[in-house]
Amino acid sequence: MWGGASVTEILPDTGVALAPAEVARRFVAARRAAHALPDFPGALPADMAAGYRIQDAAIGLWPDAVAGWKVGRIPTELQAALAADRVMGPVFAANVVQAGREPTPIYAIPGGFAAVEAEYIYRLGEDAAAGKIDWTPRDALALVEDELVGVEFAGSPLASINILGPRVVAADFGNNAGLILGRSIPDWRARNDDWPPCAAYVDGELVGRGAPSSLPGGPAASLAFLMNAVAARGRPLKRGQLVTTGAASGIHDIEAGQSALIAFGDLDEIRVIARPATALEGPGG
């Protein structure tokens, strides 16, 4: 599934052929310049593997280290055709921030896509074995040193990224532009998958609720998927890397000038304010 890059990715309905490296270059240039893309640059990826070939090329162009990975769920009605139930993307080190008392700024590309998501996040305590691609949730959890709550900033220069679907999401860093870390979940190994609950508000309006159990199989299923998938791509997880396991309360659009509050029961509240991105500014810039 994760074979070497092909020369072109072509769909008959468009007839536009671009090398994966060129599609990656255009996405990276747009992100770094904080310029929106009016359309996907070239033919849509033919399948998930084609999307990940673009992603791999873009990782090589991005001037930062991978600090972890995001996992998102593929809609049920698309899973059979795509032969996948989840999609992943890198989280870069400069885009990981710790939540504080003041709202954390996120930088939305004008004309692009921006959203916030309540997340349950694992931090690895040891390296995953290279080449192992049969991780179970139980095996995967044995490598985890901490579970935290947090907020994913989903962002892209392409406004239609989610409309175009998981193949395009895969191509553009999994639609990730940043990760805000909250508090550690106390006694997380002994907790069930209903605590802490989460609720998301945008400009004071409730837009979604959830819990760890909102994710199919719970957060550990997302972790096992990710560990198998990145190992198959030659990128096994390393100690200290973060895995954000899915949008437990949903995906909530946000625009520059708006604020968001993500509450995790009585454990934590994370406040966010969206600002317009400028070139190379902050998470998502």
Secondary structure, DSSP 8 states (H G I E B T S, - for coil): ------S-B--TTT---B-HHHHHHHHHHHHHHT--BSS-SSS--SSHHHHHHHHHHHHHHSSS-EEEEEEEE--HHHHHHHT-SEEEEEEEGGGEEE--SS-EEEEE-TTSEEEEEEEEEEEESS---TT-----HHHHHTTEEEEEEEEEEEEESBTTHHHH-HHHHHHTGGGEEEEEEEEE-TTGGG--TT-S-EEEEETTEEEEEE-GGGSTTHHHHHHHHHHHHHHHTT----TT-EEE---TT--EE--TT-EEEEEETTTEEEEEEEEE--TT-STT-
